Amino acid sequence: MLDEERTNAVVTDAARLSRIRLRDETFDQLADGGGDPGVVAELWAGESSRRLVLLRAFLDAAVADPASAGPLPSVQEAWSALERAERAAPGEVATILMHPHVGSWLAYTLRRHGGGTTSSAPGWVDFGQLHAIAIVACAAAGLPLRTSVPLREGRVMLPRLGMATFDDCRPWDTAEAATEGGKVWLRHGDVRIDVGPEAPGWWPLRSVSVGDEPRLTVWLDDLDPLRDLADPVPPARLSDVALASWTELLTDAWRILVERHRPVADAMAAGVSSLAPLPSGDGWDTRSASSGDAFGAIVCSLPPDPVTLAVSLSHEFAHIRLGGLMHLISLTEGPGSPCLYAPWRDDPRPAGGLLQGIYAFFGIAAFWRRQRAAHDLRGRLADFEYAYARAQAREALDVVRLEGGLTGAGGRFTDRLLHELDTWHADPLDDEVRKLAALVADGHRAGWRIRHCHPPAADVTALADAWRAGARGPVSIGPSEVWPGDEARRWSGARLGLARRRLAAVDRYLDVRDEPWAAGLGDADLALFDDDALGALKGFADRLRSDPESIDAWTGLGLALADAGESGVGLPGATMLLQRPEIVLALHRDLGGEPDPEELAAWAERTVDFRNFVR
C-alpha cells in the first residue's frame, strides 16, 4: 500500500505500546537542517503515538457528548469495528489511521468540540466520520461490516479510497455503508454506489508516482474535505489536463531534487505522502502550507515552473520535519503570544510559529545555495533568493534567541542552526544582489515596525515637547508595544517583486506597473530599486507632503536616506526610520503633521536615547 513503509503499526493494545524516545543523533541531524530516512522513520513513529492519543481523546469526547451519534450508530460501535480490524490486519489499519487527513479530521473535530472553531454542521457529522474510517479498515482486513456514514452536502470521504456523491440530499444526511470480502458499497435512498474506479457517483483518490531511485509516491488529493488543513472545503476535482500538468511538474521538480538535492529527496520520499492542489493565487507567489496535524501532507497552488515546485516542497517538508520534532520535544516555553518579528511574515508571530519559519527559511536558503549553481533561472535571481532567505533566517534566529522563550532543547537547536548558517557567510555574492536583498529586508522590517509597534504615548508627548523647545536631547523612549492590529496580512510583496524583476528581466523593469502584485508602487520605488537614491528621496518626500499617512512612503524615505549617503553611511534620519520608524510617525502625528519628515527623522535620530531599545 502507498504508506505501508512509512508507518509503524498503530495498535489499540496498550500492552504493546512503548514510550517514544528521540535519539540524540536524530535531534542533531534535524538541528543541522537535515534528517535522513531513518530520522523520518523516527518522526513517523512519534506521529503514530500521537495519533493514538488523539483517537483516545476523540473517543472520550464522543462518549461524553450525548449528541455525538445523532442519527448514526454510536461512535463506540465504530471503535469496536476498528479494534476487530486492527487485530486482523494491524499494518493495514495503521496505514489507514496514519493517512494525513485522518489526522486533520481528528484535530478539526476535537478543536470544534472544544470551542476552537464553529460550523453550521451538526456535531455528529464530524464525529460520525469514524464510521467511514471503520468501513475502510474492515475492507482492508477482509472483515464484514454494515453501518451508516454521515453525508456532508451529499458527499462522504472514505480515506485512501475516494469520495461518493449522492444527489438530492439534505445538507447533513446519512447513507448506508457496507463491506464484505474487501468490497465496499454505499446506499442513499434507491441509489447504490459500488466503490470502484468507474462507478457512477464515485471519484477515486488518485496517486502519482515519479522518479525511480528514490521514488516519490503521493496522493494527489483534490477530494478530502480536510485537505485544506483547516475547516472543511468542497472537492475540486482536477480535469485530465490539470492532472497531467501537475504530474509533469512533479516529475520535473522531483528530478531537480534528486539530481541537486539528493539528501532532501531521500528523506522526502519517506516523509511526504500527500499533495493537495490549492486554487490558483491572486498574482502573488506560489502558495503552500502544511500542518502538524497532517504529518506528511502538503498543499500547494499550481507553480509556474518545476524549480518553484521543488523549492515549495523543500520548504514545506522542513515544516513537516520540525512539526514532528516539536510533537516530541518542547523547544519553546509554551506557544507564546503573537508579538515577534518574522522577516517573511507581515504579521507578528508567536515563538513556536517563528521557530517553524526559521527552520523553513533555513531550508529555502539551503535549497538556493545548491540550486544557484544550476543557472536555470534568468539573471541572478537564484543568487538573490539565496541571499534573501539566508538573511531572513539569520535575523529571525537573533529574534527568537533573544525573545522567543526557548527551552534548553530550543537553545541547543538554534545554536546548531546558527552555527551552520554562519558557515555560509563567506559565500560569494554579486554586489547588486546583496544590495537588493538588503533593501527588501530593511524595508520589510521597517514596514512591520511602523504597522505593528506603538511607542509609549507619554514618551512621544515628551519627545514632541522637546521638538517644540528646540532641545537636542537625549530623550529616552521606552520599548514599543506590539499590536497585531487589523492590518492586511500581505503588504510587502510589491517591493520584493520589484527586486526580482530588476534581476530577472531588467529590460521589462518599468513594465511592473501593469502587474497585479505591483499595486501601490510609485516612481520613487522604481527609482530606489534602480539605484537612483536621490530620485527616490525626492519622490518619497513629495509623497509624504501630499499624504503624511503613507506608511510605504515613510519606510521608502528611510531606505532612500540610507542609500543616498557615501561610503555605506546613510544620511541623517535613515537609522531612525529603519530601526524605529513608529516613533517618527507617532511624533509627526503628535505635532499635527507639520514638520518636514526628513528634518524630523534626522532630529529624532540625534535626540532619542537608543540605549534602552529592546523592541
N, C-alpha and C positions, 0 to 999 in steps of 0.2 A: 504494500500500500504506500501511498505517497509519503506519509510521515513516519513510517514504522521505524526507520533507522535513526530518526531524530529524537525519539522519546523513549523513556524508560516506562515500565508498566505502571499505570496508575491503579492502585489497588484499594479496595474498601476494607480489607482485613487489617486492623490496626496492629496486629501482632507482627505483620511483615513490614511495617514502616520503620524507618530509621532516620535519625536526625541528619539533615544535610549540613555538611561541613565543607567550606570552601578552602582549598589548599592555598598556602601562601604563594606558591608558584603561579596559580591561577590568578590571584589578586594582582601579582606583579605584572603578569602579561597584559592584563586589562588596563592597569595603571600606566603602562608604557604605550597604550594606544592600540594594542594588538589583541591577540586571542586566537589560538589555533582551533581546529575542530574538536580537540579534546576539551578545551576550555568551554566551547559552545555546548558540548555534551553535559558538562557540569551545570551550566546555566539551565539547560532543559530539565535536568533532574530537580533543580530548585524550583522551577516553574511547575513541574508536576506536583511537587509537595504543596505549593501554594494553591494550585487549582483544587486539590483535595480540601484544603482549609476553606476555600470559598464555597465549595459544594456543601460542606457541612454547615457553614453559616447560612447558605441558601435553604437547606432543609429545616434548620431551626426557625428561620423567618417564616417559612411556609406553614410549619406546624403551629406557630404562634398566631397566624393570621387566618381566622375562620373563612375569609373571603378568597383565599388564595386559589381554591379549586374552581370556584364559580360553577359553570355547567359541566366541567370536566371531571374525570376521575380524580381522586386525591393525589397530591404530589407523592405521598408515601407509596402509592401503587407503582408510580413510575420509578421511584427509588428502588423498590424491590425488584422490578424488572431489570434495572441496571445491575444490581448485585448478581442476579442469576446469569446475566450475560457476561459479567466480569469473571465469574467462576469458570464459565465455559470457554471463554476466549479473552484472557487478560490483556494480551498485546493489542488485539483489535479494539477493545474498549478503551484502552489507554490512548490509542491514536485518535479515536473519536473525541474523547474528553479533552485532549490537548489540541484539538483544532482551534486555531487562533480566535475565531469568532464565537466559539463556545465561551471562551474567556471574556470576550466583550459583552456577551449576553448576561453572564453571571454578574459582572461588575455593574452593568446597567440596572439589572433587576434589583440588586442589593442597594444601589445608590438611590433608586426611585423609592424602594421600600423604606429607606432611612430618611427620606425627605430631601435628598440632594438634587433631585430633578423632578419635573412634573410631566404629565402626559394626559391626554384625553382618553387613552385606552384604559379599560378596566385592568386591575392588577392581575387577574387570572390569565390574561393574555400573555403576560411576561412569565409568570410562574409556570404556566402550562407548557412552555416550550420544552420543559424536561420530558414530556411525553414524546415529543418528536425525537429527542435525543435517544430515548429508550427504544423507540422503534428502530432507529438506525443501528443501535448497539445489538439488539436482538437479531436483526437481519444479518449483521456481520458474524454473530455467534451461531447462526443457524437455528435459533430458537423461535418458537411461535409466540406471537403477542397480538392481542386485539385491544385497542384503546381508542381514545379521541384526542385530537390535537387542536390547538387554537388557530384560527384564521385571522390574519391582520389584513383588512381590505381584500379579503378573498384569497390570501396567499399564506402559505406555510413553507418555511425553510427546513429541509432535512439536511443537517450538517454533513458535508463531504459528498452529498449526493446531488442536491439541486432544489428547485423550487416548484411547487404545484400551485396552480392558479385556477380558482373556480369563479365563474360569473354569477351574477345575481345573488350576491351575499350581502348580509348586513356588514357594517364596518368591522364589528367584532363578532365572530361567528365560530363555529366548530365544524370539524369533519371527522368522520370515522377513519381510522388508520389500522392497518393490519400487516403482519408479515408472517410468512411461513415458507420454509425451505429457502430462505435468503431472498425471496421476492417480496416486494412492498407494494401495497395499493392503498389508495385513499378514496373516500366517497363523501360527497355532499349532495343531499337530495337524491336525484336519479343519475347524477354524473359520477362516474368512477374513473380515476386516473391510475393506470398501472405504471409504476415508475420504470422508465426505460428511455433510451436515447431518442427514440422517435415518437414517444407517446404524446397524444394531444393533451394540451394543458400542462405539459411538463417541460421545464428548462433544466438540463443537466448543468451542474457546476463543472466548468471546463478547466483543464490543466494544460500548462505549456512547459515543455522541456527544451532546454537549449544547451549547447556545448556537449563535450564528450568527457573530458577529464580535467577538472571536475565538471560535473553536470548539475545544472540548476533546474529544479522542477518546482513550479509554483502553481497554486490555484489562481487563475486569472478571474477574480471574484467580482462579478457585476450584479450579484443577486442578494447576498446576505443582508438582512435589514441592519445588522450591526457592523457592516464592513467599514462604515464611515468613522468608527471608533468612538462615537458619541451617542446621539439619540438615533432611533430607528429611521431609516430612509427607504424609499421605494426602490425596486430594482431598476437598473439602467442597462438593459441588455445590449451588448456590443453587436453591431452589424458584422457580417462576414468581412467587410472591407476594414472596419475598425479593428477587428480581431487580428487580421493579417498584419495591419500596421503595428499593433502592439507586439506581435510575435517577432516581426522583423527588427523592430527597435530593440527588443530584449535580446535577440540573438546577437546583434552587433554590439550592444552595451556589454553583454557577457564576454564577448571576445576581447574587448578592451580590458575588462577586469582581469581576465585570465592571463592575457599577454603582458600587461604592465603592472598589475596589482595582485599578483598570484596569492600571496598570503591572505589578503582580504577575500578573494574569490573562494579559496579553500574553506574558510570559515563561514562565508555567506552561504555556500552550498549546503552546509549543515544547519544553518540558523534561520534562513528565510524560507517560508513555506507558502506565503500568500501575497499576492499583489492585486490591489483593488484600484481600478482606474477611477480617478476623480474627473468631474466635468472640467472642460477647458477653462482656463483662467480668464482674467479681465485685462490682459495685456501686461501683467507683471511677470515675475519669474515663475518658473515651473513650481507648482505647489506640491509638497509631500508631507507625510506625517506618519507617526507610529505611536503605539501605546503600550505601556507596561502590562495592561490587562490582556492584550492580544499578542503575546510573545510570538515572534516570527512573522508578523503581518506588517505590510507597508501599503499605504495609499499614496497615489501619485497622479497628478494631471499629466496629460499627454505632452511629453517633452519635444522640443524642436529637433533634437538630434541624439544619437547614441551616447555621445560624451556627457550630455546633460543628464540622461537617464543613469549612466554609470555613476556620476557623482551624487545623484539623488539617492541611489541605492546605498552607496557607501555612507552617506550622511545618515540615513535612517537606520542602517544596520549598526552604526555606532550608538544611536539611541537605544536600540533593542538590547545590545550587549550591556550598556550601563544600566538600563532598567532591570535586567536580570540580576546584575550585581547588587543594585540598591534594594532589591527584594530580600537579599541575604545578609547584607551588611549596611548599617546606617552610616552614611557619610556626612550627614548634617544633623544638628540638634533640632529635630522637628522640621516641619515643612517650611517654616519661616513665612514672613509676610511679604507681599509684593512691593519691595522698595529698592531693589538693587538694579544697577545699570548692566544691561546686556547689550554689547555692541551690535548685535544682529537683530534686536527687537526694538520696536517703537514704544513699548510699554514697560513699566517696571516689572521685575521678576522676583519670585521667592528664591531662596538659596538652592533648593532642590532643582528648580527649573533652570537656574543659571548654570549649575553644575552639569546638567544634561546638555545645555547648549555649548558649554566649553568643550565637552567631550566630542560632540558632533562637529564643531568647527575645527577642532584639532584634526579630526578625520578628514574634513574637507581640505584643510591645508596640506595634510599628508598626501591626499589624492593629487592635488595640483602640483605638489613638489615633484612627484614622479611623472605626472602626465605632461608637464610643460616641455619635457624633452621630446615629446612626440611631434610637436609642431603641427598639430591638426586643428588648431584654432587660428583664425586670421590675426595678423599683427602680434601684439604682445599680451593678448587678453589672458592667456593661461598664466603668464607671469603675474599679471595684476591679481587674478583670482587667488593665487598662492600668497602674494604679499598681503592682500587684504584679509584673507581668512587667518593667516598667521598673526597679524596684528590684533585682530578681534579676539582670538583665543588667548593671546598673551595679556591683553589688557583685562579681560574678564577674569583670568587667573588671579591677578592682583586684587580685583574687587572681592572675589569670593574668599580669598585667603585673609583679607582684612575684615570683611563684614559678613561673611557667609555662615558663621556659627558652625564651623567644621568640627566633626569628631576627630579623635586620634586617627582613625582609619581614613577619614576625609583628608586630613592633613598629609598623611603618607601618600594618598592617592594623588593629590595635587602636586606634591613635591616631585613625584616621578614624572608627571606630565610636564611640569615646568622645566625640569632638567632636560628632558628630551626636546622640548620646544626650543630651548635656548641653544641647543647644539646646531640649530638651523640658522642662527642669526647671521652667520658669515656667508650664507648662500648669495651668489652674485645676482643683483637685480639692476635693471635699467633705471637711470635717474628719473625719467618721466614716469615710469611705473611706480616707483617709490613715492613720488610727489603726488600723483593722483590717488594712490591708496591712502596717503596721509590726509589729503583734502577730504575724501569721503569719510574717513574715520573721525577726523576732528569735527567735521560738520555734523555728523550723526550725534556725537557726544554732546555738542553744544545744543543741538536741536532737542535732544532728550531732556537736558537740564532745563532749558528755558520753558519747556512744556510741563514738566512734572515736578520741578524743585521750587520751593517757595521759601524765601528768606524770612527771618523773624520780622514781623511788622514794625516792632519798636526800633529795631536796628536800622530798618530802611528809613524810618522817620528821622532818626539821629543823623543818618548819612545825608538826608535832604537838608536838614538844618545846617550841617557842615558846608554843603554846597552853597547855600544862600549866604552864609557868613564868610565865604571865601577861604575856608580853612583848608589846610594841607595835610591834616591827619596826624597820626594814624587813627582811624576809626575801626573798632572791632565789629565784625559781623559774625554772628553765630552760625552753626550748621543749618543748612536749608532742610526743610521737611519735604519728604517725597509724597506727593499725592498722585495716585493712579489717574484720577480725573476722568473726563469724558472725551478726551482727545481721540480722534480716529486712530485705529491701531497702525495704519500704514500711511506714513507721511514722508518717509525718507527715500523712497525708491527712485525719485527723479534724478537726483544728483548721482546716485550710483549708476543709473542707466547712462547718464551723460559721460561719466568716466569710461564706461565700457565702450560706448560709441566712439569716443575720442581715440581709443586704441585699436578697435576692431574695424572701423570704417571711417577714417578721418575725412575721406572725400565726401561723405554724407553727414558730416558732423552738424551742419546747420539745418539739416532736414529733421532734426529731432522734434522740432515744434509740432510736427504732424503725428508724432507717436502718442498713443493714448496714455502711456506711462509718464509723459513729459508735462502733463498739466501743471501749471504753476511756475514753470521755468521761465525766466526772463532773459533779456540781453545781458544783464550783469552776470548771471550764472554761466552763460555761454562764454563770456569774456574770461571769467575766473578759470574755467577748465581749458581755456585756450591760451593760458599763460599770459593774459593781459590783466595783471593785478590792478593797475591804475584805472583802467576802464571799468573793471568790476567795482572798484572802490567808489568811483563816481556814480555808477548805476545803483548800487545798494543805498548809498547816501540819498540819492534822489528819491528812491522808492520810500525810504523812511520819512522823508519830508512830506510826502503825499499820504503815506499810510504808516503812522508810528506804531501800529499794532501788527505790522507784518513780521511774524516770527522768523520766516526764512530770510527776510532782509537783515534782521539783526545778526543771525548766525553768518549770513553771507558777508556782512560787513566785517565780522571778526576774522573770517577766512581771508578776505582781501587785505586787511591790515597786516595779517601775519605774513602774507605772501609778498607784500609790497616793500618790505624792508630790505636791507642789504646784509650780505654775509650770514644769512639764516636768522637774523634778528628782526622780528616783526616791528611794525610801527606801534607807537603808544596806543594802548587800548585793546590790542589784539589778545593779550593774555587774559584780560578781564572778560572779554566777550567769548572766549573759547573755554575758559575754565569755570566761570560763574556768571554766565550771561543773564541768569534770572535776577541777579542783583541790579544790573544796569537797567533792565526792562522795568523792574519794580520801582527803581529810583526815578526813571523817566516819567512813569505814570504819576508818582507822588508829586513831581514837580510840574504837573499839568501838561506834560508833553512839549514843553517849550525849549529845553536846551538842545543844542546840536548834538546828535547821537555820538559822533566821533569824538567831539570835545568832552562829552560826559563820560564816555568809556575811558578815555585817557586820564581824566581827573580821578575817576574811581580806582583805576589801577594804581595811581600814586597814593591814594588816600586810604584804601581799605587794607586792614591788617590781615594778612593771609595766614598768620601763624596758627590760628585755631581752625583752619579749614579742614573739615573731615568729609562732609558731603555737600 
